Amino acid sequence: MSPAAPVIEFSGVGLTYPGPPPVPALQPCDLTIRRGEYVTVVGPSGSGKSTFLNIAGLLDAPTRGRYLLDGIDTGQLADADRTALRGRRIGFVFQSFHLLPHRSATENVLLAMVYNTRDRAGRAERAREALARVGLGHRADALPTRLSGGERQRVAIARALVARPSLLLCDEPTGNLDTATAGSVLALLDELHRDGMTLVVITHDPGVAARGERTVAIRDGVLTERVTA
């Protein structure tokens, strides 16, 4: 069986912030993450994890190397095209949820479809389907202020999934949750992986890191890999 197509391809990708003096945040590295893989990223604070996330998520452009997302050379794109590609191909889940407090769960999920110019009439239905997919169909009209931490993170995951992205990037997705609630969110991520979603999860928690098939470790801007499963 041939290997799955790459979603992320780093070839000599690095980022140095201009000085003086210049600050190398991520040393040039090679990395391939294929469709359907579950990869975790670990490292101490200040190691370069956020830089890695920002490059992979098309929030920052590398200063060295070549980054292909789904085979598209992102370095050849204009800023507007990079933004549109990010909106269509990448879903983000953050530690702090980033939900609008005075908008319903459905309305928060709808925000992720701003770059989907097709099927405008069906967006609300897709948002509700995404909420049902994460077990919150019964809370579709609730405000975030009326939801638990775990429910808010599930809304955030639904928002990340609704545009049917190629890649789900999660930055400390359980960082603000108690142990039991974190377990339910991690179980949901496991389920998404079984359904074929490509997952990249950044974490400080060794237990969360161990759930991935592979772990990328970053220290002092240097990326290394090890197999965990």
C-alpha positions in Angstrom: 0.0 0.0 0.0 1.4 3.4 -1.0 1.8 5.9 1.8 -0.8 8.6 2.4 -0.2 12.0 0.7 1.7 14.5 2.8 -0.3 17.3 4.5 2.7 19.1 6.0 6.1 19.1 4.2 8.9 21.1 5.7 12.1 21.2 3.7 14.9 23.2 5.5 12.2 25.3 7.1 13.5 27.8 9.7 12.6 31.2 11.2 14.9 33.9 12.5 13.5 37.1 13.9 15.4 40.2 12.7 17.6 42.0 15.2 19.8 43.4 16.2 20.7 40.8 17.2 18.8 38.3 15.0 17.0 35.6 17.1 16.8 32.1 15.6 13.4 30.8 16.8 13.3 27.6 14.7 16.5 26.0 13.3 16.2 24.7 9.7 14.4 21.4 9.8 12.7 18.8 7.6 9.4 17.2 8.6 6.6 15.3 6.8 3.2 14.7 8.3 0.9 12.5 6.2 -2.8 12.5 5.9 -4.4 10.8 8.9 -1.4 11.0 11.2 -1.6 12.0 14.8 1.5 13.9 15.8 2.3 15.5 19.2 4.8 18.3 19.7 6.6 18.8 23.0 9.2 21.0 24.5 9.9 23.5 27.3 8.6 27.0 27.3 10.5 29.2 24.8 11.7 26.1 22.9 10.2 27.0 19.6 6.8 25.2 19.8 4.8 28.4 19.2 7.0 29.3 16.2 6.4 25.8 14.8 2.7 26.2 15.3 2.7 29.6 13.7 4.6 28.4 10.6 2.5 25.2 10.2 -0.7 27.3 10.7 0.4 29.9 8.1 0.4 32.6 10.7 4.1 33.3 10.2 6.2 32.7 7.1 9.5 31.0 7.5 12.7 32.9 6.7 14.3 29.8 5.3 13.2 26.7 3.5 10.0 25.6 1.7 6.7 24.7 3.3 4.1 22.7 1.3 0.6 22.4 2.6 -1.4 19.7 0.8 1.2 20.0 -2.0 0.8 23.8 -2.3 4.0 25.8 -2.0 2.9 28.4 0.6 6.0 30.5 0.0 4.7 31.4 -3.5 1.4 32.8 -2.3 0.3 36.4 -1.8 -0.8 37.3 1.7 -4.5 37.2 0.8 -4.1 33.8 -0.7 -2.2 32.4 2.3 -5.0 33.7 4.6 -7.7 32.0 2.4 -5.7 28.8 2.3 -5.4 28.8 6.1 -9.2 29.4 6.4 -10.0 26.5 4.1 -7.4 23.9 5.0 -6.5 24.4 8.7 -8.6 24.2 11.8 -7.2 25.7 15.1 -8.0 24.7 18.7 -6.5 26.8 21.4 -6.1 26.5 25.2 -8.3 29.5 25.8 -11.2 28.6 23.5 -11.5 32.1 21.9 -15.3 32.0 21.7 -17.4 35.2 21.4 -19.3 35.3 24.7 -22.4 36.9 23.4 -22.9 34.6 20.4 -24.4 31.2 20.5 -22.5 28.0 20.0 -23.8 27.8 16.5 -22.9 31.4 15.7 -19.3 30.8 17.0 -18.9 27.8 14.7 -20.3 29.8 11.8 -17.3 32.2 12.1 -15.0 29.5 10.7 -16.8 29.5 7.3 -16.0 33.1 6.4 -13.8 31.8 3.5 -16.3 29.3 2.2 -18.1 31.2 -0.5 -20.2 28.3 -1.6 -23.4 26.9 0.0 -24.1 30.0 2.1 -27.6 28.8 2.7 -26.4 25.6 4.2 -23.9 27.1 6.6 -26.1 27.0 9.7 -27.0 23.4 9.1 -23.3 22.5 8.7 -22.5 24.3 12.0 -25.2 22.3 13.8 -23.9 19.1 12.3 -20.4 20.0 13.5 -21.7 20.6 17.0 -23.6 17.3 16.9 -20.4 15.6 15.8 -18.7 16.7 19.0 -21.7 15.8 21.2 -23.2 19.2 21.6 -26.2 19.1 19.3 -28.4 19.8 22.3 -26.4 22.9 23.2 -26.4 24.6 19.8 -28.2 27.7 20.9 -26.4 28.1 24.3 -24.1 31.0 24.9 -20.5 30.2 25.9 -21.1 31.8 29.3 -23.6 29.0 30.0 -21.3 26.2 29.0 -18.7 24.3 31.0 -15.0 24.4 30.1 -15.2 21.1 28.4 -18.3 22.1 26.4 -16.6 25.3 25.3 -13.6 23.4 24.1 -15.9 21.1 22.2 -17.5 24.2 20.5 -14.0 25.3 19.6 -13.3 21.9 18.1 -16.6 22.0 16.2 -15.6 25.4 14.8 -12.2 24.0 13.8 -13.9 21.1 11.9 -16.8 22.8 10.2 -14.9 23.9 7.2 -13.7 20.3 6.7 -10.0 21.2 6.9 -7.0 19.0 6.0 -5.3 19.6 9.3 -6.3 20.2 12.9 -3.7 22.2 14.9 -4.3 22.0 18.7 -2.3 24.2 21.1 -2.5 22.9 24.6 -6.2 21.9 24.1 -6.5 20.5 27.6 -4.5 23.2 29.4 -7.5 24.9 31.0 -9.5 21.7 31.8 -9.7 19.5 34.9 -8.5 15.9 34.5 -11.9 14.3 33.8 -12.9 17.0 31.3 -9.5 16.8 29.6 -10.0 13.1 29.3 -13.3 13.5 27.4 -11.7 16.1 25.0 -8.7 13.8 24.4 -11.1 10.9 23.7 -12.8 13.1 21.1 -9.5 13.8 19.4 -8.8 10.1 19.4 -12.1 9.5 17.7 -11.4 12.2 15.1 -8.1 10.5 14.4 -9.8 7.2 13.9 -12.1 8.9 11.4 -9.0 10.0 9.4 -8.4 13.5 10.6 -4.7 14.7 10.5 -3.9 16.0 14.0 -1.0 18.0 15.4 -1.2 18.6 19.1 1.2 20.8 21.0 1.4 20.0 24.7 3.4 20.1 27.9 1.7 17.0 29.3 3.6 13.7 28.7 0.3 11.8 29.0 -1.2 13.8 26.1 2.0 13.5 24.1 1.9 9.8 24.4 -1.4 9.6 22.6 0.1 10.5 19.3 1.6 8.0 16.8 4.7 10.2 16.6 6.2 12.9 18.8 8.2 15.9 17.6 10.4 17.4 20.3 11.7 21.0 20.1 14.4 22.3 22.3 16.3 25.6 21.7 14.7 25.8 18.3 16.0 22.3 17.2 13.4 19.8 16.1 13.8 16.0 16.6 11.4 13.1 16.2 10.7 9.9 18.0 8.1 7.2 17.5 5.6 6.8 20.4 3.2 4.2 19.1 
